[in-house]
Amino acid sequence: MTRRRALAGLAALAAGCVVGPAPAAELKAIIPVVKRSVVGVGTFEPTRSPATVFFGTGFVVGDGLSVITNAHVVPDTLGAGGKVEQLGIVTSDGDAIRFRAARLVARDAAHDLAHLRLSGAPLPALELGDSDGVQEGQELAFTGYPLGMVLGLHAATHRATLAAITPIVTPSLNSRGLDPRQIVALQRAPFSIFQLDGTAYPGNSGSPVYDPASGRVWGVVNAVFVKGLKETAISNPSGITYAIPARYVQDLLQQK
């Protein structure tokens, strides 16, 4: 049996097939490309300490001036109470944190997506892929800021597998198990999302989910399955993460 396996491996190599650690090599090459387009999303208020507050992850698409993140990452109360609070992106230059202002162009609450627009010089952009063609069992990766600025603004990459394409609402055993967010989701037109076998954390909201070989974006991390209290998302993660398919990002970019 061992000899047969060895011969099969040699035959695959002779036919030009890639075997062994190729996926790891592909991801290693694509991570630096993806990280150039991944940003933090937060607000800046000069009289506040700290002046810059991180809310989640985003990534650059299109002409380099559009940033995609989750709708729940963007505060609903910007400037409330007379505060001079500016929405924008957060990047790092070594240990230095830099803030760049942005405006909210469109929000899609139904699919938990938001489109921010920068001015000035464009940033490197990621390409959106055809998420309708993604299949269960495919290897994926996502890059973002797992705990925001708690760990320093250093983007981290995690592997994942597309475990299932599933309805947006997680079934409950009975009506008492439904929370307000689930009830609202049940009232909307149903759609499917990606369930990933991969561990994300609160700061990962808005992270791009992409093909490890090409960096093409197939989805946007928007939630994790929490066992018990919210605090256990960090101390005892479930390893189940959800992502919004990129087709809804395409639709959002058409809104003005």
C-alpha positions in Angstrom: 0.0 0.0 0.0 2.8 2.4 0.9 4.5 1.7 -2.5 1.3 2.4 -4.3 0.9 5.7 -2.6 4.5 6.7 -3.4 3.9 5.8 -7.1 0.7 7.8 -7.1 2.5 10.8 -5.8 5.2 10.5 -8.4 2.6 10.2 -11.1 0.9 13.4 -9.9 4.1 15.3 -10.0 4.9 14.0 -13.4 1.5 15.2 -14.7 2.2 18.7 -13.4 -0.2 18.4 -10.5 0.5 20.3 -7.3 0.4 18.1 -4.1 1.4 18.6 -0.5 1.7 22.1 1.0 0.7 24.1 -2.0 -2.3 25.8 -0.3 0.0 27.1 2.5 2.5 28.4 0.0 -0.3 30.3 -1.9 -1.7 31.9 1.3 1.8 32.9 2.4 2.3 34.8 -0.9 -1.1 36.5 -0.9 -1.2 37.7 2.7 1.0 40.8 2.1 -1.1 41.8 -0.8 -4.4 41.5 1.1 -3.0 43.3 4.2 -2.3 46.5 2.1 -6.1 46.8 1.6 -7.3 46.0 5.1 -8.0 48.9 7.5 -9.6 49.6 10.8 -12.9 51.5 11.0 -13.4 54.0 13.9 -14.0 57.5 14.9 -11.8 60.5 15.9 -12.7 63.1 18.5 -9.8 65.4 19.4 -11.0 66.1 23.0 -11.5 62.4 23.8 -8.9 60.1 25.4 -8.0 58.1 23.4 -8.9 60.4 20.5 -9.2 57.5 18.1 -11.6 54.6 18.9 -11.7 51.4 16.9 -15.0 49.7 16.0 -14.1 47.0 13.5 -12.3 46.0 10.3 -12.9 47.2 6.7 -11.3 46.6 3.3 -10.7 48.7 0.2 -12.3 48.0 -3.1 -13.1 49.6 -6.5 -11.1 52.7 -7.3 -9.2 52.6 -4.0 -11.4 55.1 -2.3 -14.3 52.8 -1.3 -14.2 50.9 2.0 -16.5 48.1 2.9 -17.4 47.1 6.5 -20.4 45.9 8.5 -23.3 48.2 9.1 -23.1 47.4 12.8 -19.5 48.7 12.9 -20.6 52.2 11.9 -22.1 54.1 14.9 -25.6 55.3 14.6 -25.0 58.3 16.9 -22.1 60.1 15.2 -21.9 63.7 16.6 -24.6 63.1 19.2 -24.7 65.6 22.0 -22.7 68.2 20.0 -19.6 66.1 19.9 -17.1 66.8 17.1 -16.7 63.1 16.1 -15.4 62.1 12.7 -16.0 58.7 11.0 -13.0 57.3 9.2 -10.4 54.5 8.8 -7.5 53.7 11.1 -4.2 52.5 9.8 -0.8 52.0 11.4 2.7 53.0 10.5 4.9 51.0 12.8 3.6 51.8 16.3 2.0 55.1 15.1 -1.8 55.1 14.6 -3.1 57.2 11.7 -6.7 58.3 11.2 -8.2 59.2 7.8 -11.6 60.8 7.5 -14.4 59.1 5.5 -18.1 59.6 4.9 -20.8 57.0 4.9 -22.2 56.6 1.4 -24.6 53.8 1.8 -25.8 51.4 4.5 -27.5 48.0 3.9 -28.9 47.1 7.3 -30.6 44.0 5.9 -27.3 42.5 4.9 -25.2 44.2 7.6 -23.0 46.1 5.1 -21.8 49.7 4.9 -19.9 51.6 2.2 -17.5 54.4 3.3 -15.9 56.8 0.9 -12.4 58.3 1.3 -11.0 61.4 -0.4 -7.5 62.0 -1.5 -5.0 59.4 -2.7 -6.4 55.9 -3.4 -5.3 52.8 -1.5 -4.6 49.4 -2.9 -7.9 47.7 -3.6 -9.1 44.0 -3.4 -11.1 42.4 -6.2 -14.6 41.2 -5.5 -15.3 37.6 -6.7 -18.5 35.8 -7.7 -19.7 34.5 -4.4 -22.5 32.6 -6.1 -19.9 30.1 -7.4 -18.4 29.3 -4.0 -19.0 25.8 -2.8 -19.1 24.1 0.6 -15.7 22.6 1.5 -13.7 25.3 -0.2 -10.6 26.6 1.7 -10.8 30.3 2.6 -8.9 32.9 4.7 -9.9 36.1 6.3 -7.7 39.0 7.5 -8.6 41.7 10.1 -8.0 43.0 13.6 -9.3 40.3 16.0 -9.4 42.5 19.1 -8.8 45.8 17.6 -6.2 48.1 19.1 -6.0 45.9 22.3 -3.4 43.8 20.5 -2.0 46.8 18.5 -3.2 47.5 15.0 -1.6 44.5 13.4 -3.7 42.7 10.9 -3.9 38.9 11.5 -4.9 36.2 9.1 -6.9 33.1 9.9 -7.7 30.0 7.8 -11.2 28.8 7.4 -13.3 26.2 5.5 -16.7 27.0 4.0 -18.6 24.6 6.3 -22.1 25.4 5.1 -24.2 27.8 3.1 -27.0 28.4 5.6 -30.0 30.7 6.2 -29.2 34.0 8.0 -31.2 33.2 11.1 -29.9 30.5 13.5 -32.9 28.3 14.4 -34.1 28.4 18.0 -35.6 25.6 19.9 -38.6 27.7 20.9 -39.9 31.2 20.8 -38.3 32.1 24.2 -34.9 31.4 22.5 -35.4 34.2 19.9 -33.5 37.5 20.6 -34.7 40.8 19.1 -32.0 40.6 16.3 -33.4 37.2 15.2 -37.0 38.4 15.2 -36.1 41.4 13.0 -34.2 39.1 10.6 -37.2 36.7 10.4 -39.3 39.6 9.2 -37.0 40.3 6.2 -36.7 38.4 2.9 -34.6 35.3 3.7 -31.1 35.0 2.2 -28.2 32.6 2.7 -24.8 33.4 4.3 -21.5 31.5 4.6 -20.9 29.5 7.8 -17.2 29.1 8.3 -15.2 26.6 10.2 -12.8 29.2 11.5 -12.4 31.4 14.6 -13.1 35.1 14.4 -13.3 37.6 17.3 -15.3 40.8 17.9 -12.8 43.1 16.1 -12.9 40.9 13.0 -16.3 42.3 12.0 -15.9 43.6 8.4 -12.9 41.4 7.6 -12.7 40.2 3.9 -13.1 36.5 3.4 -11.1 35.5 0.4 -9.6 32.9 -1.9 -6.1 32.0 -0.4 -4.7 31.6 -3.9 -5.9 34.8 -5.6 -7.0 37.1 -2.8 -10.4 37.6 -4.6 -13.0 38.5 -1.9 -16.0 36.1 -1.5 -17.5 37.5 1.6 -17.4 39.8 4.7 -17.2 38.5 8.3 -20.2 39.8 10.2 -20.8 37.5 13.2 -19.6 34.6 15.4 -21.7 32.0 17.1 -21.4 32.6 20.8 -21.7 29.9 23.4 -23.3 31.3 26.5 -22.5 34.9 27.4 -20.9 37.4 25.0 -17.7 37.4 26.9 -17.1 33.7 26.0 -16.6 34.8 22.3 -13.0 35.6 23.5 -12.4 33.2 26.4 -14.1 30.2 24.9 -14.7 30.8 21.1 -17.0 28.4 19.3 -14.9 28.3 16.1 -18.1 29.1 14.0 -18.0 32.3 12.1 -20.6 33.8 9.6 -19.9 35.9 6.5 -22.1 37.9 4.1 -21.6 36.8 0.5 -19.8 39.4 -1.7 -22.8 39.6 -4.1 -24.4 42.0 -1.6 -21.3 44.1 -1.6 -21.7 44.5 -5.4 -25.3 45.6 -4.9 -24.3 48.1 -2.2 -21.6 49.7 -4.4 -24.3 50.6 -6.9 -26.2 52.7 -4.3 -25.3 56.5 -4.2 
